[in-house]
Amino acid sequence: MTAPLIHLGLHRTGSTWFQTRVLDGRDGRAVNAVPDRRETTERIVLPRDRDFDAGAVRAWLAERIAASAASGSPPILSNERFSGNPAAGWHDAERTARRLADVVPDARVLLVVREPHDLMRSIWLQQVRIGHPAGIEDFLRPAASGDHRLPTPDLSFLRFDRYAADLDAVFGADRVFVLPYELLRRDAADFLDRVSAFAGFPIPAPPPGDPVFAAPPLLEAAVLRRVNLLAVRSSLHRAPPFPGLAPLGRRLARVVGRAATGSGERRRRRRVDAVIDAALRPLDLPTSNRRLADRLDLDLSSLGWPM
């Protein structure tokens, strides 16, 4: 049987496109062995250690992987939550890797990474879109000394050479494949060819025109943050005062966003980028990026990564 491929994400690296457009079963393309990401999250990622039953999960996955193989589809497990959640500092990424190695010990692992500055801007905008009320300063601000009630974004995770080394240690270096998201944006077909060569089975590209990578205008995000604070209930903000106004507020944010001008968006982007630059500077990411480039044997500087 072909070794399963585990696609870890990260968030904002084309994971949804990979799941819904590539792994959709059309025209001979592969399908997920377990297409419901919620189920793999609930069985593998979320349980406390005392509640995680590796044997039961292993048997459950083996049935689905066998069914996938019997149908002629390579077994692929794709879930960006496998690599942690950025709003919670990716705090369980390493633990989940160990669990995956336990329940799918023969798997090959695909990790897609993204230039850290660009990634954090995209993550912040995604979090605003799904309910976060924070501006970029508050989103990136470390917790106050002694305030460790909830996990917060941990920018040290962006030294991706370390996470790749952790995966090597758990799965074996020959079973871990890391690709930059920028290759996907540049040429999706070439990106999938590289994944196919690593996985050992073909993954045909979807029709031309994919993928589409959209982010809300920064003006829309500014309005949406206020809507989130007042009206959007989620795990990111549990007690808004006027939750019934959320649909109206979201529509208003979209309308205002359409009025964004190019000069206004450039001004807002410069301010956001300055905040991100200041937050990332202490990490010495160029050193980490050079180590990652050596591991990948790729010129990441040509893809916009600071070296």
C-alpha positions as CSV (number, residue, x, y, z in Angstrom):
1,M,0.0,0.0,0.0
2,T,1.2,3.5,-0.8
3,A,2.4,5.4,2.3
4,P,-0.1,8.0,3.4
5,L,0.7,11.7,2.9
6,I,-0.1,14.0,5.8
7,H,-0.5,17.7,4.8
8,L,0.1,19.9,7.8
9,G,-0.8,23.3,6.5
10,L,0.2,25.9,7.9
11,H,-2.7,28.3,8.0
12,R,-2.7,30.8,5.2
13,T,-0.4,28.7,2.9
14,G,-3.1,27.6,0.4
15,S,-4.4,24.7,2.6
16,T,-8.1,25.4,1.8
17,W,-7.3,25.5,-2.0
18,F,-5.4,22.2,-1.6
19,Q,-8.3,20.6,0.2
20,T,-11.2,21.9,-1.9
21,R,-9.8,22.2,-5.3
22,V,-7.0,19.6,-5.5
23,L,-8.2,16.9,-3.2
24,D,-11.8,16.9,-4.6
25,G,-11.8,13.6,-6.5
26,R,-12.6,15.1,-9.9
27,D,-10.7,14.1,-13.1
28,G,-8.6,11.5,-11.4
29,R,-7.4,13.8,-8.6
30,A,-6.8,12.5,-5.2
31,V,-9.3,12.8,-2.3
32,N,-8.7,13.1,1.4
33,A,-8.7,9.7,3.2
34,V,-10.6,11.6,6.0
35,P,-12.3,14.6,4.3
36,D,-13.8,16.0,7.5
37,R,-11.1,18.1,9.1
38,R,-13.3,18.6,12.2
39,E,-13.2,14.9,12.9
40,T,-9.4,14.6,12.6
41,T,-9.1,17.7,14.8
42,E,-11.4,16.3,17.5
43,R,-9.8,12.8,17.5
44,I,-6.1,13.7,17.1
45,V,-5.5,17.4,18.0
46,L,-7.8,18.3,20.8
47,P,-7.9,15.5,23.4
48,R,-5.9,15.9,26.6
49,D,-3.1,13.4,26.9
50,R,-5.0,11.2,29.3
51,D,-8.0,11.1,26.9
52,F,-6.0,10.5,23.7
53,D,-6.4,6.8,22.7
54,A,-3.7,6.2,20.1
55,G,-4.8,2.6,19.4
56,A,-8.4,3.6,18.7
57,V,-7.4,6.5,16.5
58,R,-4.8,4.2,14.7
59,A,-7.5,1.7,13.9
60,W,-10.0,4.3,12.9
61,L,-7.5,5.9,10.5
62,A,-6.4,2.5,9.1
63,E,-9.9,1.7,8.0
64,R,-10.3,5.0,6.2
65,I,-6.8,4.8,4.6
66,A,-7.6,1.3,3.4
67,A,-10.9,2.4,2.0
68,S,-9.2,5.3,0.2
69,A,-6.6,2.9,-1.3
70,A,-9.3,0.4,-2.3
71,S,-11.1,3.1,-4.3
72,G,-7.9,3.8,-6.2
73,S,-7.2,7.1,-4.4
74,P,-3.9,7.7,-2.7
75,P,-4.4,8.2,1.1
76,I,-4.0,11.9,2.0
77,L,-4.8,13.5,5.4
78,S,-4.9,17.3,5.1
79,N,-5.6,19.5,8.1
80,E,-3.9,22.8,8.7
81,R,-4.8,22.5,12.4
82,F,-2.3,19.7,12.6
83,S,0.4,22.4,12.7
84,G,-1.3,24.4,15.5
85,N,-3.4,27.5,15.5
86,P,-1.7,30.9,15.1
87,A,-4.0,32.7,17.4
88,A,-2.9,30.3,20.2
89,G,0.8,30.5,19.3
90,W,0.9,27.2,17.5
91,H,1.3,25.8,21.0
92,D,0.4,22.2,20.3
93,A,2.1,21.8,16.9
94,E,4.9,19.6,18.3
95,R,2.6,17.4,20.4
96,T,0.3,16.8,17.4
97,A,3.3,15.8,15.3
98,R,4.1,13.1,17.8
99,R,0.6,11.9,17.9
100,L,0.4,11.7,14.1
101,A,3.7,9.7,14.0
102,D,2.1,7.4,16.5
103,V,-1.1,6.8,14.6
104,V,0.3,6.9,11.1
105,P,3.9,5.7,11.6
106,D,4.6,5.1,7.9
107,A,3.4,8.5,6.7
108,R,5.1,11.1,4.6
109,V,4.7,14.6,5.7
110,L,4.2,17.8,3.7
111,L,4.8,21.2,5.4
112,V,4.1,24.4,3.5
113,V,5.7,27.5,5.0
114,R,5.4,31.2,4.0
115,E,7.7,34.2,4.4
116,P,7.1,35.2,8.0
117,H,6.2,38.9,7.6
118,D,3.8,38.2,4.8
119,L,2.4,35.3,6.8
120,M,1.7,37.3,9.9
121,R,-0.1,40.0,7.9
122,S,-2.3,37.4,6.3
123,I,-3.0,35.6,9.6
124,W,-4.0,38.8,11.3
125,L,-6.4,39.7,8.5
126,Q,-7.8,36.1,8.6
127,Q,-8.4,36.4,12.4
128,V,-10.2,39.7,11.9
129,R,-12.4,38.1,9.3
130,I,-13.4,35.3,11.6
131,G,-14.1,37.5,14.7
132,H,-10.9,39.0,16.3
133,P,-11.3,42.6,17.4
134,A,-7.6,43.4,17.8
135,G,-5.6,45.8,15.6
136,I,-2.2,44.6,14.4
137,E,-0.4,46.1,17.5
138,D,-2.6,44.4,20.0
139,F,-2.6,41.1,18.0
140,L,1.2,40.9,18.1
141,R,1.7,42.4,21.6
142,P,3.1,39.8,24.0
143,A,1.0,39.0,27.0
144,A,1.8,41.1,30.1
145,S,4.2,39.6,32.6
146,G,2.5,37.0,34.7
147,D,-0.6,36.9,32.4
148,H,-0.6,33.4,31.0
149,R,-4.3,32.7,31.0
150,L,-4.6,31.9,27.3
151,P,-2.0,31.1,24.6
152,T,-1.2,34.1,22.4
153,P,0.7,34.4,19.1
154,D,4.2,33.1,19.6
155,L,6.4,34.7,17.0
156,S,9.3,32.4,17.8
157,F,7.5,29.6,15.9
158,L,8.2,31.6,12.7
159,R,11.8,30.3,12.8
160,F,10.6,27.4,10.6
161,D,13.9,25.7,10.5
162,R,13.3,24.6,14.1
163,Y,9.8,23.2,13.4
164,A,11.2,21.3,10.3
165,A,13.9,19.8,12.5
166,D,11.3,18.7,15.0
167,L,9.3,17.0,12.3
168,D,12.6,15.3,11.1
169,A,13.2,14.0,14.5
170,V,9.7,12.5,14.8
171,F,9.1,11.2,11.3
172,G,12.6,10.9,9.9
173,A,14.2,13.5,7.6
174,D,13.6,11.4,4.5
175,R,9.8,11.5,5.2
176,V,9.4,15.2,5.7
177,F,9.1,17.6,2.7
178,V,9.0,21.4,3.1
179,L,7.9,23.7,0.4
180,P,7.5,27.5,0.4
181,Y,4.0,28.8,-0.3
182,E,5.5,31.3,-2.8
183,L,6.2,28.4,-5.2
184,L,2.5,27.7,-5.1
185,R,1.6,31.3,-6.0
186,R,4.2,31.4,-8.7
187,D,3.3,28.1,-10.4
188,A,0.6,25.8,-8.9
189,A,1.3,23.0,-11.4
190,D,5.0,22.9,-10.6
191,F,4.2,23.0,-6.9
192,L,2.0,19.9,-7.2
193,D,4.6,18.2,-9.4
194,R,7.1,18.5,-6.5
195,V,4.5,17.2,-4.0
196,S,3.7,14.3,-6.3
197,A,7.4,13.4,-6.7
198,F,7.8,13.3,-2.9
199,A,4.5,11.5,-2.2
200,G,5.2,8.8,-4.9
201,F,1.8,9.2,-6.6
202,P,0.4,11.7,-9.1
203,I,-1.6,14.7,-7.9
204,P,-3.1,16.4,-11.0
205,A,-3.5,20.1,-11.0
206,P,-7.0,21.6,-10.9
207,P,-8.3,23.6,-13.9
208,P,-6.5,26.9,-14.8
209,G,-7.4,29.9,-12.8
210,D,-6.7,28.4,-9.4
211,P,-5.8,29.3,-6.8
212,V,-7.4,32.6,-5.7
213,F,-5.8,34.2,-2.6
214,A,-8.0,37.0,-1.3
215,A,-7.6,39.2,1.7
216,P,-10.0,42.0,2.7
217,P,-9.0,45.6,2.1
218,L,-7.4,47.1,5.2
219,L,-10.2,49.7,5.3
220,E,-12.7,46.9,5.5
221,A,-10.6,45.2,8.2
222,A,-10.6,48.4,10.3
223,V,-14.4,48.5,10.2
224,L,-14.7,44.8,10.8
225,R,-12.6,44.9,14.0
226,R,-15.2,47.4,15.5
227,V,-18.0,45.1,14.4
228,N,-16.2,42.1,16.0
229,L,-15.8,44.0,19.2
230,L,-19.5,44.9,19.4
231,A,-21.3,42.1,17.8
232,V,-19.4,38.9,16.8
233,R,-19.3,36.1,19.4
234,S,-16.5,33.5,19.0
235,S,-13.8,31.9,21.0
236,L,-11.8,35.0,20.1
237,H,-14.3,37.3,21.8
238,R,-16.9,35.6,23.9
239,A,-19.2,38.4,25.1
240,P,-19.9,41.1,22.6
241,P,-22.7,43.5,23.8
242,F,-24.8,43.4,20.6
243,P,-24.5,40.0,18.9
244,G,-27.7,40.4,17.0
245,L,-26.0,43.1,14.9
246,A,-23.3,40.9,13.5
247,P,-24.8,40.3,10.0
248,L,-25.6,44.0,9.5
249,G,-22.1,45.0,10.7
250,R,-20.4,42.6,8.4
251,R,-22.3,43.9,5.4
252,L,-21.5,47.4,6.4
253,A,-17.8,46.5,6.6
254,R,-17.9,45.1,3.1
255,V,-19.6,48.2,1.7
256,V,-17.0,50.5,3.3
257,G,-14.2,48.3,2.0
258,R,-15.3,48.8,-1.5
259,A,-14.7,52.5,-1.1
260,A,-11.0,51.9,-0.3
261,T,-8.6,53.9,-2.4
262,G,-5.2,52.8,-3.6
263,S,-3.4,55.6,-1.7
264,G,-5.3,54.9,1.4
265,E,-4.6,51.2,1.3
266,R,-0.9,51.8,0.7
267,R,-0.8,54.2,3.7
268,R,-2.5,51.6,6.0
269,R,-0.3,48.8,4.7
270,R,2.9,50.8,5.5
271,R,1.7,51.3,9.0
272,V,0.8,47.6,9.4
273,D,4.1,46.5,7.9
274,A,6.0,48.8,10.3
275,V,4.4,47.1,13.3
276,I,5.1,43.6,12.0
277,D,8.7,44.5,11.2
278,A,9.3,45.8,14.7
279,A,7.7,42.7,16.2
280,L,9.8,40.3,14.1
281,R,13.2,42.1,14.3
282,P,14.3,40.5,17.6
283,L,13.9,37.0,16.1
284,D,16.8,37.3,13.7
285,L,14.7,35.5,11.0
286,P,17.3,35.9,8.3
287,T,19.5,33.4,10.1
288,S,16.7,30.9,10.4
289,N,15.7,31.5,6.8
290,R,19.2,30.7,5.6
291,R,19.2,27.4,7.5
292,L,15.8,26.6,6.1
293,A,17.0,27.5,2.5
294,D,20.0,25.1,3.0
295,R,17.6,22.3,4.1
296,L,15.3,22.9,1.1
297,D,18.2,23.5,-1.4
298,L,16.1,26.5,-2.6
299,D,17.0,30.2,-3.0
300,L,14.4,31.6,-0.7
301,S,15.7,35.2,-1.3
302,S,14.4,35.0,-4.8
303,L,10.9,34.3,-3.4
304,G,11.0,37.4,-1.1
305,W,12.4,35.9,2.1
306,P,14.9,38.1,3.9
307,M,18.3,36.5,4.1
